[in-house]
Amino acid sequence: DRSPSRGLGDVYKRQGFDKANSALASGQSHEAIWIGHRVLLGWLDEAGSIHFQGHKTNTAYLIELGPQDARFDLLNRFTRKYEAVVYGNGSCDTEEIRSLLDELMDRMQESS
């Protein structure tokens, strides 16, 4: 299963956030941003705004969503932080990740 929810259970509900927040609380910022990014991609896929495919790059999702979409800035910020932390030597500012997760949760709740 190559879906963004792989291994997270029902990420479109509270479970994904609980896992991300737990990871963040235990100092696993790397895991928290990874899970949060997957929750965001899953939400956008479920909404039909992107089509998640395992071979796509994060840049491809940004292009697919497009800057005219109200969620583009959130995806862009998550992607920049995700790539800095997962692929680079970016810092894992807990408060920045917490802020991204909180904003994502708020946006998902507003849309439901």
C-alpha positions in Angstrom: 0.0 0.0 0.0 1.6 3.2 -1.2 -1.1 5.5 0.3 0.0 8.3 2.6 -1.9 6.7 5.4 0.2 3.5 5.2 1.0 2.5 8.8 -1.0 5.3 10.3 -4.4 3.8 10.5 -7.2 6.3 9.8 -5.0 9.4 9.3 -8.0 11.5 8.3 -9.2 11.4 11.9 -7.5 12.1 15.2 -5.2 9.1 15.1 -2.7 10.7 12.8 -2.5 13.8 14.9 -2.2 11.7 18.1 0.8 9.9 16.6 2.4 13.1 15.4 1.9 14.8 18.8 3.2 11.8 20.7 6.3 11.7 18.5 6.8 15.4 19.1 6.3 15.1 22.8 8.9 12.4 23.0 11.5 14.4 21.1 11.0 12.6 17.8 10.6 15.7 15.7 11.7 13.9 12.5 8.9 11.4 12.9 6.3 14.1 13.8 6.9 16.1 10.7 6.9 12.9 8.6 3.5 11.9 10.0 2.1 15.4 9.7 3.2 15.7 6.0 1.5 12.3 5.3 -1.7 13.4 7.0 -1.7 16.6 4.9 -1.1 14.6 1.6 -3.8 12.2 2.6 -6.3 15.0 3.3 -5.5 16.7 0.0 -5.8 13.3 -1.8 -9.1 12.5 -0.1 -10.4 16.0 -1.2 -9.5 15.3 -4.8 -7.0 18.2 -4.8 -4.0 16.0 -5.5 -3.5 12.4 -6.5 -1.1 10.7 -4.2 1.3 8.3 -6.0 4.4 6.9 -4.4 6.7 8.0 -7.3 5.8 11.7 -7.2 8.0 14.2 -5.7 6.9 16.8 -3.1 7.4 19.5 -5.7 5.0 17.6 -8.0 2.3 17.9 -5.3 2.9 21.6 -4.9 2.6 22.1 -8.7 -0.5 19.9 -8.8 -2.2 21.8 -6.0 -1.2 25.2 -7.4 -0.7 28.5 -5.7 -4.3 29.5 -6.3 -5.4 26.9 -3.7 -6.0 28.3 -0.2 -4.0 25.3 1.2 -1.0 25.8 -1.0 0.9 27.9 1.6 0.4 25.2 4.3 1.6 22.5 1.9 4.6 24.6 0.9 5.6 25.2 4.6 5.1 21.6 5.5 7.1 20.5 2.5 10.0 22.9 3.1 10.2 21.7 6.8 9.8 18.1 5.9 12.5 18.2 3.2 14.9 20.1 5.5 14.4 17.6 8.3 14.1 14.3 6.4 16.5 14.9 3.5 18.8 17.5 4.9 20.3 18.7 8.1 17.5 21.1 8.9 16.7 21.9 12.5 13.7 20.4 14.2 12.1 23.4 15.9 9.5 21.7 18.0 7.3 24.9 18.2 7.4 25.3 14.4 6.3 21.7 13.9 3.6 22.1 16.6 2.3 25.2 14.9 2.2 23.4 11.5 0.3 20.4 13.1 -2.1 22.7 14.9 -2.8 24.7 11.7 -3.4 21.5 9.7 -5.8 20.2 12.3 -7.7 23.5 12.3 -7.9 23.6 8.5 -9.1 20.0 8.4 -11.8 20.7 11.0 -13.0 23.8 9.2 -13.4 21.8 6.0 -15.4 18.9 7.5 
